[in-house]
Amino acid sequence: MSNLHYANEVAFQNFKQLEVKVVPEQKAVWLYCNSQPQPCYTLTLLQELDEFQSILKQRDGKLPHEGKLVDIEYSVGTSRHSVFSFGGDLEHFIKCIESRDCEGLRAYARASINAVYFNNIGREVNLTTISLVHGNALGGGFEAVLSGNVIIAERQAELGFPEVLFNLFPGMGAYNLLAQRVNLSMVEKIMLSGRLYSAEELHDIGIIDVLVEEGEGEAAVGSYIRSNRNRKNSLSAIRKIRDCVNPLNYQQLIDIGDIWVETAMNLSEREIRVMSRLVNSQKKFSNHNSNVIASHAVSY
């Protein structure tokens, strides 16, 4: 193993909030988000995702594993928590808004946009990315799910954008990513409703690709990889065609992120209090059932 390979593998092991697991027989890497103390997209987690993406690109789609380089064709994004993710780091947002730190908020938005953009385009190494949802995904968590080329969800999961409840909107790719899967009328309905949608509902309208029973998500990922092993060229071609017809435009995402920052900075004290109550709810129930947390999240 070269020093560089060793350094890359050690870097993965030293991540604090992102667990990287290479599975050679699947030609896959599994990414388990494990942010603390709440399951949300902290700056630490976003930075580690960015570092991982850089290593994968530098190695031209290969990753070190037990002294050897492994060809990676699939990247599976999931979570170690009972929920997939509460989304953005609301506590960080509140601090930036109250201190009038526009640049801090903008830096967070760009880090989030980079994560969803590079996941959606396969990190520029012809990778198929899979989102595996076994628990609720709110706000930025739903955006992260949508950034996968393939979405596999367990039936008990619920997904939605509660941002409208405190007069904000999901600004790190939600509109663009949903528009790749449903019409614009449905995009805006989902974003403005503030409600949670069941995995079954989202499967019925074409947002979720594969719906499985509780506890069957990881097996479903393995089955998907095996069943498509001999169709790699055609699947890759279809994805390229889709990207030609409905591309994800990076500059558009940045422009929308700037609108999100401007909107966030104009929130009222009352709306910031709603965000604070939601943060407290997440902390209080972070070790409880995800459905309990979600019900509190949409009650404001």
VENVENTA-V289472 format. One record per pair of residues at least 12 apart in sequence whose ideal C-beta (glycine too) atoms are under 8 Angstrom apart, sorted by the first residue. I is the first residue (numbers start at 1). GAP is how many residues later the second one is. D is the distance in whole Angstrom. If there is no record, write none. Layout:
I:GAP:D  I:GAP:D
This chain:
1:63:7  1:66:4  1:67:7  5:59:4  5:62:8  5:64:7  6:58:7  8:47:5  8:51:7  8:55:7  8:56:5  9:55:4  9:56:7  11:40:7  11:44:7  12:40:7  12:43:8  15:33:5  15:36:8  15:37:8  16:28:6  16:32:7  17:16:7  17:17:6  17:18:5  17:19:7  17:25:6  17:27:5  17:28:4  17:31:6  18:13:6  18:14:7  18:15:6  18:16:7  18:27:6  18:30:4  18:31:6  18:34:7  19:12:7  19:13:4  19:15:6  19:61:7  20:32:6  20:43:8  22:41:5  22:42:8  22:43:4  22:48:6  22:50:7  24:41:6  24:46:5  26:48:6  26:196:7  26:199:5  27:43:7  27:44:5  27:45:6  27:46:4  27:47:6  27:198:8  28:44:7  28:45:7  28:46:4  28:47:7  28:48:6  28:193:8  28:197:6  29:27:8  29:34:6  29:43:5  29:45:7  29:46:5  29:47:7  30:46:5  30:48:7  31:18:8  31:21:7  31:44:7  31:45:7  31:46:5  31:47:7  32:46:6  32:47:6  32:48:5  33:12:6  33:44:7  33:45:7  33:46:5  33:47:7  33:48:8  33:52:7  34:45:7  34:46:4  34:47:7  35:50:8  37:246:7  37:249:7  38:48:6  38:244:5  38:245:6  38:248:5  39:40:6  39:42:4  39:44:5  39:45:7  39:46:5  39:47:6  39:102:8  39:247:7  40:45:6  40:46:5  40:47:6  40:48:6  40:49:5  40:50:7  40:100:7  40:101:8  40:242:7  41:44:7  41:46:7  41:47:6  41:48:6  41:71:6  41:74:8  41:99:5  41:100:7  41:103:7  42:47:5  42:50:7  43:46:7  43:49:7  43:65:6  43:68:7  46:62:8  46:65:4  46:66:6  46:68:8  46:69:6  47:64:7  49:66:5  50:61:7  50:64:6  50:65:7  53:61:8  53:62:8  53:65:5  53:70:5  56:16:7  56:19:8  56:67:6  56:69:6  56:71:8  57:66:6  57:67:6  57:68:6  60:65:6  61:12:8  61:62:8  61:64:4  61:65:7  61:66:6  72:53:8  72:55:7  73:54:7  73:55:6  73:159:7  74:53:7  74:54:5  74:55:8  74:56:6  74:151:6  75:44:7  75:47:8  75:48:7  75:52:5  75:53:8  75:54:5  75:55:7  76:53:8  76:54:5  76:56:6  76:145:6  77:42:7  77:52:7  77:53:7  77:54:5  77:55:7  77:67:7  77:71:6  78:53:8  78:54:4  78:55:8  78:56:7  78:139:8  79:55:7  79:56:7  81:54:7  81:205:8  82:53:5  82:207:7  82:208:5  83:52:4  83:53:5  83:54:7  83:55:8  83:58:8  83:207:4  83:210:6  83:211:8  84:49:5  84:50:7  84:51:5  84:52:6  84:53:4  84:57:5  84:60:8  84:61:7  84:73:7  85:52:6  85:53:7  85:55:7  85:56:3  85:59:6  86:52:5  86:53:7  86:55:6  86:196:5  86:207:7  86:211:7  87:50:8  87:51:5  87:52:3  87:53:4  87:54:4  87:55:7  87:56:8  87:83:8  88:20:8  88:24:7  88:51:6  88:52:4  88:84:8  89:19:7  90:185:5  90:188:6  90:189:5  90:192:8  91:188:5  92:12:8  92:16:6  93:12:7  93:15:8  93:171:6  93:182:7  94:178:6  94:181:6  94:182:6  94:185:7  96:12:7  96:168:8  97:167:6  97:168:6  97:170:6  97:175:6  98:174:7  100:165:7  102:159:6  102:163:6  105:156:5  105:159:6  105:160:7  106:151:7  106:152:7  106:155:5  109:62:7  109:63:6  109:148:4  109:149:8  109:151:6  109:152:6  110:144:7  110:147:6  112:28:6  112:31:8  112:60:4  112:61:8  112:145:8  113:59:5  113:60:6  113:137:8  113:140:5  113:141:6  113:144:5  115:29:7  115:32:8  116:27:6  116:28:6  116:30:8  116:31:4  116:56:6  116:57:4  116:61:7  116:137:8  117:30:8  117:56:7  117:131:6  117:133:6  117:136:6  119:25:7  119:28:4  119:29:7  120:27:5  120:28:8  120:29:7  120:53:8  120:57:7  120:128:5  121:122:7  121:127:7  122:27:7  122:117:8  126:110:6  128:21:5  128:22:7  128:107:7  128:108:8  128:111:7  129:18:7  129:19:5  129:20:5  129:21:7  130:18:6  130:19:7  130:20:5  130:21:8  130:22:6  130:91:6  130:94:7  131:13:7  131:14:4  131:15:8  131:16:7  131:17:3  131:19:7  131:20:5  131:21:7  132:20:5  132:21:8  132:85:5  132:86:7  132:88:8  132:89:6  133:12:6  133:18:7  133:19:7  133:20:4  133:21:7  133:24:5  133:26:7  133:66:7  133:75:8  133:84:7  134:19:8  134:20:5  134:23:6  134:80:8  134:83:5  135:19:8  135:21:8  135:22:6  135:155:4  136:21:6  136:22:5  136:23:7  136:60:7  136:154:4  136:155:7  136:157:7  136:158:5  137:20:7  137:21:8  137:22:5  138:21:7  138:22:6  138:23:7  138:24:6  138:58:8  138:156:7  138:159:6  139:22:6  139:23:6  139:24:6  139:31:6  140:30:7  140:32:6  141:18:8  142:17:5  142:18:6  142:19:6  142:28:7  142:32:7  143:27:6  143:29:5  143:30:5  143:31:5  143:34:6  145:14:6  146:27:7  146:28:7  146:31:4  146:32:6  146:34:8  146:35:8  146:61:8  147:26:7  147:30:6  149:90:6  150:59:5  150:60:7  150:74:7  151:56:7  151:57:5  151:58:5  151:59:7  152:56:8  152:57:7  152:58:4  152:60:7  152:65:6  152:68:5  152:69:6  152:72:7  153:46:4  153:49:7  153:50:7  153:55:5  153:57:7  153:58:6  153:59:7  153:64:7  154:45:7  154:57:8  154:58:6  154:59:7  154:60:5  154:61:7  154:62:7  154:63:5  155:43:8  155:44:6  155:45:6  155:56:6  155:57:7  155:58:6  155:59:6  156:43:7  156:58:5  156:135:8  157:41:8  157:42:4  158:38:4  158:39:7  158:40:6  158:41:7  158:133:7  158:136:6  159:37:7  159:38:6  159:40:7  159:43:6  160:30:7  160:33:7  160:34:7  160:35:6  160:36:4  160:37:6  160:138:7  161:13:6  161:29:7  161:30:5  161:32:8  161:33:7  162:32:6  162:34:8  162:116:8  162:135:5  162:136:5  163:31:8  164:27:7  164:28:6  164:29:8  164:30:4  165:29:5  165:109:7  165:133:7  165:135:5  166:101:7  166:105:5  166:106:8  166:108:4  166:109:5  166:112:7  166:134:7  167:100:6  167:101:8  167:104:5  168:92:7  168:95:6  168:96:6  168:99:7  168:103:8  169:22:6  169:91:7  169:94:7  170:21:6  171:85:6  171:86:6  171:88:7  171:89:3  171:90:8  171:92:7  172:81:7  172:85:6  172:88:7  173:75:8  173:80:6  173:83:8  174:17:6  175:12:6  175:16:7  175:81:7  176:72:6  176:73:7  176:76:6  176:77:6  176:80:7  177:71:7  178:12:6  178:13:7  178:29:7  179:67:7  180:62:7  180:66:5  180:68:7  181:25:6  181:26:5  182:23:6  182:24:6  182:25:6  186:19:7  194:104:6  195:103:6  196:98:6  196:102:6  199:12:6  210:14:7  274:26:5  277:23:6  278:18:8  278:19:6  278:22:6  281:12:7  281:15:4  281:16:6  282:15:7
